Amino acid sequence: MDKSNIFVHIELSKLAESLTTSIPISKKHLKAQAGYFNIIPPKYFSDALSPEWQIITEEIKQKGPKIDQDGKVIASAVINTIDQMSEQECSNLVSRVINLREKVSKEFE
């Protein structure tokens, strides 16, 4: 069985450790750690888990960056999408990230 890269295990654990069932707190942490959705490439996950991360990262960027009237980016695609998430969407995202982290951890047991 192929395993995810140790980098994935460490960085995904850092991202997931601050996530909670409190949506306002989780939104705050997700926005503060938005970079993780860009720095952890799907290719570093095992073949079994890579598609799951790919879907999460695509969904977390679906709203695109927030642009002001002068055409300047004022919020990244990740932050803009998180800002527009409903409580249910945020809760689902948090669950998916935590579940993926657990699956990656099991690869290292």
C-alpha positions as CSV (number, residue, x, y, z in Angstrom):
1,M,0.0,0.0,0.0
2,D,1.4,3.4,-0.9
3,K,1.4,6.0,1.8
4,S,1.0,9.8,1.7
5,N,4.1,11.8,2.0
6,I,5.2,12.6,5.6
7,F,4.9,16.3,4.6
8,V,1.2,15.8,4.0
9,H,0.8,14.0,7.4
10,I,2.5,16.9,9.3
11,E,0.9,19.8,7.4
12,L,-2.6,18.4,7.3
13,S,-2.3,17.7,11.0
14,K,-1.4,21.3,11.6
15,L,-4.4,22.5,9.6
16,A,-6.9,20.1,11.3
17,E,-5.7,20.6,14.9
18,S,-7.4,23.9,15.3
19,L,-10.7,23.0,13.7
20,T,-13.7,22.5,16.0
21,T,-17.5,22.1,15.9
22,S,-17.8,25.8,16.5
23,I,-18.4,27.2,13.0
24,P,-17.2,30.8,13.8
25,I,-14.0,29.6,15.4
26,S,-13.4,27.1,12.5
27,K,-14.0,29.8,9.9
28,K,-11.5,32.0,11.6
29,H,-8.9,29.2,11.7
30,L,-9.6,28.1,8.1
31,K,-9.0,31.7,6.9
32,A,-5.9,32.1,9.1
33,Q,-4.5,28.9,7.6
34,A,-5.8,29.3,4.0
35,G,-2.3,28.8,2.7
36,Y,-2.4,25.1,3.5
37,F,-5.0,24.6,0.7
38,N,-2.3,25.9,-1.7
39,I,0.9,24.4,-0.3
40,I,-0.2,20.8,0.1
41,P,-0.2,19.3,-3.4
42,P,-2.6,16.4,-4.2
43,K,0.4,14.4,-5.7
44,Y,1.9,14.1,-2.2
45,F,-1.2,12.1,-1.0
46,S,-1.4,8.4,-1.5
47,D,-3.3,7.3,-4.7
48,A,-6.3,6.5,-2.6
49,L,-6.5,9.9,-0.8
50,S,-5.3,12.3,-3.5
51,P,-8.7,12.6,-5.2
52,E,-10.3,13.5,-1.9
53,W,-7.8,16.4,-1.3
54,Q,-8.2,17.5,-4.9
55,I,-12.0,17.9,-4.5
56,I,-11.6,19.7,-1.2
57,T,-9.1,22.2,-2.7
58,E,-11.2,22.8,-5.7
59,E,-14.3,23.5,-3.6
60,I,-12.5,25.8,-1.2
61,K,-11.5,28.0,-4.1
62,Q,-14.8,27.9,-6.1
63,K,-15.9,31.5,-5.5
64,G,-12.6,32.9,-6.8
65,P,-10.7,35.8,-5.4
66,K,-12.5,38.9,-4.2
67,I,-11.7,41.9,-6.4
68,D,-12.3,45.6,-5.5
69,Q,-13.6,48.2,-8.0
70,D,-10.0,48.9,-9.2
71,G,-9.5,45.3,-10.1
72,K,-7.2,44.5,-7.2
73,V,-7.4,41.3,-5.3
74,I,-8.5,42.0,-1.8
75,A,-9.1,38.4,-0.7
76,S,-7.7,35.1,-2.0
77,A,-10.1,32.6,-3.5
78,V,-9.8,30.5,-0.4
79,I,-10.7,33.3,2.0
80,N,-13.4,34.6,-0.2
81,T,-15.0,31.2,-0.5
82,I,-14.8,30.6,3.3
83,D,-16.4,34.0,3.9
84,Q,-19.4,33.0,1.7
85,M,-19.8,29.5,3.2
86,S,-23.0,28.7,5.1
87,E,-22.6,27.1,8.5
88,Q,-23.6,23.7,7.0
89,E,-21.0,24.1,4.2
90,C,-18.3,25.0,6.7
91,S,-19.2,22.2,9.0
92,N,-19.0,19.7,6.1
93,L,-15.6,21.1,5.1
94,V,-14.3,20.8,8.6
95,S,-15.5,17.2,8.9
96,R,-13.9,16.3,5.5
97,V,-10.6,17.8,6.5
98,I,-10.6,16.1,9.9
99,N,-11.6,12.7,8.3
100,L,-8.9,13.0,5.7
101,R,-6.3,13.8,8.3
102,E,-7.4,10.6,10.2
103,K,-7.1,8.5,7.0
104,V,-3.6,9.9,6.4
105,S,-2.6,9.2,10.0
106,K,-3.8,5.6,9.6
107,E,-1.4,5.2,6.7
108,F,1.4,5.8,9.1
109,E,0.4,3.4,11.9
